[in-house]
Amino acid sequence: MKTFRASIDVMPQDNLLDPQGKAVSGTMANLGLPGISSVRIGKHITLQVEAKDKAAAEAQVDEACKKLLANLVMEQYSFSVAEA
């Protein structure tokens, strides 16, 4: 068994309103940063996986995202896996 490190990004679906991102985006001009807009806020998750190879580690991470880490009705996810 090998140890892998996964980096996962979970973001709101593109077609859904992101109230937290909208609030931050609206505040940027007040902070003197008018060039920043369209802010989207999500989650970044890192974890370690014990698996026989990278493909098996990716399968476990994908299953964890689908079952627990992302709400697929409202969120989308992407991840990368590398040997630790």
ABEGO torsion letter per residue (X at the ends): XBBBBBBBBBBBBAABBBAAAAAAAAAAAAAGBAABBGBBBBBBBBBBBBBABAAAAAAAAAAAAAAAABBAAABBBBBBBBBX
